[in-house]
Amino acid sequence: MLKAVKELAEKQNIPCQISLEEKMGCGIGACLGCAVKKAQSPKEAPEYYHVCKGGPVFKSTDVEI
């Protein structure tokens, strides 16, 4: 559902924020259980946001769902 909302918002050029729910083992970003890929990160060296530290709300254009 979030993917559809993100695509619709981007298609209509509407600013959108999404709230992500991920399993958070440690709550400080050390375990990487809540890692979400950054939308603009290169495929050969992917970069991630930690939902527990940087979120749970992100701009829809910042994350890859």
Buried (B, 14 or more C-beta within 10 A) or exposed (E): EBEEBBEEBEEEEEEBEBEBEBEBEEEEBEBEBBBBBBBEEEEEEEEBBBBBEBBBEBEBBBBBB
